[in-house]
Amino acid sequence: MSVCVIGAGLSGLAAAHALNARGIDFVCLEKAPDVGGIWRQPGAGERGPAYLALHLNSAKELTGYADFPMGAELPLYPRHSDVAAYLRAFTEWAGLSDRIELRTEVLSVRPDAGGRWVVRSRDAGGVRERVFSQVVVASGHNTLPAMPQLPPGADTFGGSILHSMDYRDGSDFAGRRVVVVGLGASAVDIAADLSRYADRTWLSVRRGLHIIPKQLFGMSVDLIAEAPWFTAMSFPEQRRFVENALLVARGRLADYGLPEPDHPIFSSAVTISDEILSRIRHGAVVPKPAIESLDGDRVVFSDGSSVAADAVVYCTGFRMAFPFLPAGCPADERGVVELYKRIVAPGHPGLYFVGLIRPVGSITRLVEAQARWVAELVDGEVSLPAEDVMRKEIDAYLTGIAERYGSREGASIQVDVGAYLAELQRG
């Protein structure tokens, strides 16, 4: 029995550790020159989301692996380089290094006539094919930049236009005038970072999102989310509690010049930031509505106002991309991910996904639970139900997701930490 794990980031390392703990034969393929996934700082000329100002938004107690806690010397929210070093240390501690093939890109994963999986990869020695009994995909969903259709006049704009994937450090924009587009985690991080170097920084926001500080009542919000007194509440009670706490902690977003969200909290992704509202209040970041057009060196907004700018940074997220997998797996033509327990691809025996989820809070405990369950499946300790049963579970889950989150892209991978962890622990 042999297993191929694709990706050596947080999720891939969790999968490798779970397999290794059971003595299961596996190899982990990673196209980058080092482990760490999105936390590894890209090298010269290499794209990647780990800008220098990137820090954890979740507490280190919940972000480190359960068997290998982050060191006491680290702050509550370590920076990306600390997380990358931690993941390298975990790799050594868990004895995984010899099982990881770096600089190895997976080109295709296809089933053969015998029910096994043929993995075609490329490394410095060329292209090779290997056959595995099972494949665990842990390559993440932050690899393909999601650039919107650029506004009219973009082709004649005198400044630079880039995605957050190509952003490295605010000092690269010293003295320049920059418009940041978006209100997600990378947008508020980058806008706050830029505001310390740029001549002017604007934040262009099309749709309001709930902004949550990293701490409430002196506690990290993800630690609150797992506290017994909070999990004992019903979902409506949790929602009311957080809404009232946010009114006390920061007031209304409209008072900062930002659009109020058009949806209740926890019915869409939230943005966690301690900095952006302070930077707005200090005048270092100026909110603006959506970009209407670009005209020479000017950025024109939907309210008719305009500013002269040297750069526009689109922090518009990423698209899920698995070009090496069979068409329609794991997402259908609408971009909806269809996985049993958010892990198993029905109709593709032996193909599993770890980390293809989006919780409100730390993902680590969830991917560890996913990895353990996958290892149990591989080891034969647990078994899967019939395909029709798995599809019914998927349909029920996606119906609940649509009722709560709507049909926004990426909604199909949303999970609630407590409920999902309990589901995985039940097996």
C-alpha atoms as one frame of an Amber mdcrd trajectory, in Angstrom:
protein
   0.000   0.000   0.000   1.424   3.405  -0.989  -0.007   6.910  -0.710   0.912
  10.128  -2.497   0.421  13.364  -0.553   0.392  16.463  -2.736   1.613  19.586
  -0.946   3.872  20.192   2.060   2.137  23.124   3.684   0.245  23.012   6.983
  -2.332  20.515   5.656   0.068  18.302   3.741   2.385  18.003   6.727  -0.584
  17.082   8.943  -1.533  14.348   6.464   2.053  13.100   6.263   2.312  13.001
  10.061  -0.927  11.020  10.415   0.154   8.480   7.795   3.635   8.203   9.263
   2.235   7.610  12.743   0.443   4.522  11.424   3.449   3.229   9.530   1.754
   3.735   6.169   4.079   4.004   3.170   3.788   7.412   1.509   5.623  10.104
  -0.388   4.876  13.830  -0.252   5.392  15.886  -3.403   5.968  19.656  -3.088
   6.710  21.916  -6.034   8.355  24.629  -3.910  11.979  24.446  -2.725  10.933
  24.144   0.924   8.013  23.134   3.125   5.618  25.727   4.544   3.014  26.396
   1.874   1.635  29.934   1.999   3.843  30.761   4.996   7.079  30.244   3.112
   8.502  33.497   1.780   8.792  33.236  -2.020  12.250  33.515  -3.519  13.355
  36.079  -6.079  11.056  36.068  -9.093   8.653  33.624  -7.426   5.018  34.542
  -6.788   3.427  33.844  -3.448   0.982  35.220  -0.878   3.470  35.546   2.021
   4.070  39.297   2.034   6.498  40.459   4.707   3.835  41.974   6.972   1.823
  38.736   7.100   1.074  37.485  10.618  -1.221  34.859  12.039  -4.790  35.974
  12.650  -5.356  33.002  14.945  -3.718  32.341  18.299  -0.575  30.235  18.230
  -2.102  27.780  20.753  -4.684  26.739  18.159  -2.506  27.177  15.074   0.354
  24.911  16.120  -0.030  21.153  15.816  -1.394  19.441  18.928   1.649  17.147
  19.210   4.162  19.939  18.613   3.051  23.269  20.142   4.553  26.555  19.015
   7.317  27.766  21.317   6.694  29.931  24.354   9.160  32.469  22.935   6.820
  33.280  20.058   4.185  36.014  20.383   0.488  35.170  20.358   0.318  36.032
  16.643   3.670  35.100  15.053   4.798  36.566  11.741   4.968  34.466   8.585
   8.698  33.747   8.870   8.185  32.366  12.385   5.383  30.119  11.143   7.545
  28.926   8.235  10.399  28.109  10.640   7.946  26.310  12.916   6.679  24.155
  10.030  10.257  23.262   9.080  10.956  22.316  12.705   7.801  20.186  12.807
   8.909  18.392   9.643  12.195  17.447  11.291  10.610  16.542  14.635   8.003
  14.297  12.989  10.629  12.536  10.873   9.028  13.534   7.582  11.963  15.055
   5.708  13.028  11.850   3.965   9.485  11.347   2.668   9.171  14.796   1.085
  10.335  15.447  -2.468  10.843  19.189  -2.936  10.860  21.005  -6.290   8.533
  18.323  -7.621   5.468  19.545  -9.491   2.484  17.249  -9.955   1.339  17.354
 -13.583  -1.548  14.886 -13.519  -3.369  12.423 -11.277  -5.409   9.828 -13.175
  -7.001   6.470 -12.266  -5.785   3.334 -14.004  -7.769   0.247 -14.996  -6.887
  -1.467 -11.723  -8.378   1.182  -9.472  -5.029   2.723  -8.555  -3.788   6.249
  -9.229  -1.088   7.216 -11.726   0.724  10.364 -10.602   2.785  12.156 -13.224
   5.300  14.645 -11.818   8.247  16.734 -12.916  11.441  17.485 -11.044  15.010
  18.395 -11.942  15.501  14.944 -13.417  12.562  15.239 -15.779   9.054  13.769
 -15.924   8.196  10.498 -14.215   5.109   8.386 -13.519   4.387   6.458 -10.333
   1.420   4.358  -9.264  -0.193   4.780  -5.831  -3.096   3.082  -4.132  -4.383
   6.372  -2.728  -3.812  10.103  -3.222  -4.242  12.872  -0.639  -4.549  16.352
  -2.158  -3.352  19.000   0.309  -2.206  21.698  -2.102  -4.426  24.434  -0.674
  -6.736  26.901  -2.344  -4.619  30.071  -2.391  -2.622  29.440  -5.546  -4.512
  31.019  -8.462  -5.021  34.809  -8.163  -8.614  35.915  -8.719  -8.330  39.088
 -10.769 -11.664  40.721 -11.605 -12.389  42.211 -14.982 -10.346  45.398 -14.984
 -12.262  48.685 -15.245 -12.431  50.762 -18.422  -9.200  52.629 -19.053  -6.979
  50.005 -17.450  -4.997  49.587 -20.660  -4.008  53.253 -20.596  -3.462  53.597
 -16.851  -0.057  55.184 -16.257   0.626  53.346 -13.011   1.080  49.691 -12.141
  -1.712  47.182 -11.569  -0.966  44.069  -9.525  -2.546  41.318  -7.450  -1.741
  40.759  -3.786   0.093  37.603  -4.908   2.777  39.940  -6.305   2.913  42.243
  -3.282   5.960  41.879  -1.049   6.475  44.906   1.208   5.150  48.404   1.754
   8.636  49.863   1.424   8.510  48.964  -2.277   5.886  51.727  -2.615   7.601
  54.423  -0.540   6.387  57.878  -1.534   3.849  56.517  -4.029   0.063  56.851
  -4.115  -1.674  53.500  -3.929  -5.258  52.245  -4.176  -5.927  48.886  -2.516
  -9.003  47.005  -3.725 -10.897  44.699  -1.356 -11.813  44.261   2.293 -10.614
  40.733   3.015  -7.663  39.724   5.169  -4.970  40.513   2.616  -6.575  43.844
   1.655  -6.647  45.240   5.184  -3.173  43.855   5.962  -1.678  45.374   2.827
  -3.485  48.702   3.187  -2.230  49.046   6.774   1.290  48.058   5.720   1.330
  50.460   2.771   0.087  53.336   4.891   3.411  53.391   6.752   5.390  53.971
   3.549   3.164  55.284   0.770   2.449  58.957   0.251  -1.297  58.207   0.213
  -3.252  54.980   0.662  -6.870  54.455  -0.333  -9.005  51.378   0.288 -11.591
  50.730  -2.426 -14.479  48.661  -1.076 -17.336  47.312  -3.181 -19.178  45.297
  -0.529 -19.173  45.573   3.230 -17.767  42.756   5.374 -17.808  42.279   9.118
 -14.482  43.351  10.603 -13.583  41.601  13.842 -10.613  42.560  16.028  -8.175
  39.772  16.864  -9.131  40.093  20.512 -12.344  40.781  22.412 -12.474  41.132
  26.192  -8.713  40.554  26.226  -9.048  37.123  24.625  -8.113  35.970  21.140
 -11.384  35.588  19.231 -10.587  32.043  18.111 -10.015  31.048  21.741 -13.411
  32.548  22.532 -14.939  30.499  19.702 -13.750  27.299  21.406 -14.565  28.331
  24.979 -17.214  26.079  26.617 -19.389  29.036  27.595 -19.505  30.151  23.953
 -20.021  26.740  22.356 -22.867  26.092  24.811 -24.827  28.918  23.148 -27.170
  28.303  20.243 -26.083  29.739  16.897 -28.540  32.703  17.130 -27.230  33.418
  20.642 -23.613  33.320  19.413 -24.496  35.698  16.597 -26.198  38.187  18.943
 -23.297  37.995  21.398 -20.694  38.779  18.750 -22.778  41.542  17.169 -23.189
  43.268  20.535 -19.514  42.804  21.392 -18.512  44.406  18.080 -20.754  47.404
  18.696 -18.939  47.954  21.988 -15.448  47.268  20.605 -15.560  49.286  17.396
 -19.025  50.783  16.785 -20.588  50.947  13.339 -18.415  50.469  10.253 -20.259
  53.307   8.532 -18.691  55.664  11.077 -15.305  54.783   9.530 -16.503  55.494
   6.004 -16.892  51.799   5.180 -20.085  50.220   3.840 -22.146  48.344   6.389
 -22.395  44.616   5.589 -25.608  43.621   3.815 -25.725  40.332   5.702 -25.656
  39.179   9.338 -22.394  38.057  10.830 -21.329  34.447  10.151 -23.295  34.302
   6.898 -20.217  35.273   4.898 -16.475  35.364   5.455 -15.347  37.817   8.138
 -12.228  39.973   8.161 -10.034  39.816  11.259  -7.899  42.887  11.847  -6.701
  44.970  14.767  -5.147  47.622  12.540  -7.281  48.765   9.647  -9.902  50.715
  11.596  -7.186  52.468  13.586  -5.317  53.384  10.394  -8.547  54.792   8.956
  -9.213  56.820  12.109  -5.681  58.202  11.911  -6.197  59.261   8.293  -3.470
  56.940   7.061  -5.961  54.902   5.014  -8.904  56.571   3.286 -11.929  54.421
   2.358 -13.390  54.769  -1.129 -16.192  52.972  -2.994 -15.710  50.644  -5.977
 -13.508  51.709  -8.884 -15.559  52.890 -11.850 -12.748  53.506 -14.330  -9.102
  54.450 -14.802  -8.183  57.590 -16.696  -4.518  58.318 -17.284  -3.063  58.534
 -13.809  -6.464  58.909 -12.145  -8.628  56.307 -10.456 -12.319  57.199 -10.721
 -14.723  55.792  -8.121 -18.420  54.984  -8.321 -19.363  58.088  -6.310 -17.762
  60.319  -8.945 -14.672  61.162  -6.913 -11.184  60.473  -8.254  -7.582  60.392
  -7.069  -4.209  60.467  -8.793  -2.511  57.129  -8.166   0.728  55.370  -9.016
  -0.476  51.816  -8.342  -3.594  49.715  -7.836  -3.264  46.530  -5.764  -6.114
  44.057  -6.210  -6.596  42.035  -3.026  -9.436  40.047  -4.529  -8.574  36.601
  -3.287  -7.823  33.352  -5.031  -9.575  30.712  -7.063  -9.447  27.016  -6.328
  -7.463  25.293  -9.039  -6.593  21.612  -9.376  -5.461  21.313 -13.007  -3.780
  17.986 -12.334  -7.055  16.259 -11.334  -9.840  14.772 -13.480 -12.291  17.381
 -14.784 -15.087  18.243 -12.365 -13.189  17.065  -9.304 -13.533  18.328  -6.641
 -15.554  21.319  -7.900 -18.312  21.260 -10.516 -18.678  23.753 -13.360 -20.179
  26.296 -10.933 -17.150  26.108  -8.651 -19.097  24.223  -5.969 -16.921  21.723
  -4.093 -18.623  18.343  -3.712 -16.872  16.230  -1.076 -18.237  13.795   1.472
 -17.349  15.136   4.924 -15.417  17.798   2.954 -12.764  15.119   2.300 -13.843
  12.301  -0.025 -14.580  12.624  -3.740 -17.487  10.238  -4.527 -16.902   8.318
  -7.722 -13.122   8.596  -7.280 -12.163   5.820  -4.840  -8.913   6.491  -3.028
  -8.858  10.243  -3.668  -8.990  12.425  -0.553  -8.664  16.133   0.232  -7.178
  17.660   3.372  -7.423  21.394   4.068 -10.027  22.256   1.412 -12.137  24.046
   4.012 -12.578  27.602   5.236 -13.373  27.953   8.949 -13.912  31.099  10.989
 -10.853  30.582  13.161  -7.792  28.382  13.078  -7.758  25.544  10.552  -5.090
  23.406  12.232  -7.241  21.270  14.548  -9.567  20.595  11.633  -6.883  19.458
   9.188  -5.350  17.285  11.898  -8.732  15.614  12.400  -9.164  15.257   8.647
  -5.700  13.733   8.343  -6.331  11.215  11.128  -9.622  10.161   9.526  -7.959
   9.742   6.127  -5.215   7.648   7.717  -7.889   5.457   9.309  -9.530   5.020
   5.903  -6.231   4.094   4.280  -5.444   1.684   7.113  -8.853   0.024   6.825
  -9.904   0.958  10.352 -12.965   2.809   9.040 -14.837   2.414   5.788 -16.912
   4.650   3.570 -20.644   4.293   2.968 -22.100   3.646  -0.474 -21.680   6.396
  -3.052 -25.385   7.333  -2.990 -25.191   7.812   0.789 -22.160  10.078   0.406
 -23.931  12.138  -2.248 -26.967  12.586   0.007 -24.686  13.890   2.750 -23.078
  16.306   0.293 -26.467  17.540  -0.948 -27.690  18.139   2.602 -24.524  20.011
   3.509 -24.620  22.207   0.395 -28.314  22.978   0.970 -27.477  24.239   4.453
 -24.563  26.246   3.096 -26.750  27.902   0.445 -29.371  28.834   3.045 -26.768
  30.472   5.273 -24.172  31.850   2.866 -25.957  32.042  -0.478 -24.276  30.997
  -3.696 -21.124  33.125  -3.403 -18.001  31.542  -4.825 -16.109  29.650  -2.174
 -19.096  29.287   0.159 -19.155  25.507  -0.363 -15.960  25.068   1.681 -17.167
  27.028   4.738 -17.290  25.041   7.973 -18.063  25.801  11.611 -15.094  24.761
  13.740 -16.923  23.142  16.646 -19.578  21.313  14.652 -17.188  20.070  11.996
 -14.607  18.886  14.506 -17.306  16.964  16.355 -18.461  15.381  13.090 -14.958
  14.160  12.274 -14.395  12.839  15.774 -17.582  10.778  15.489 -16.027   9.135
  12.408
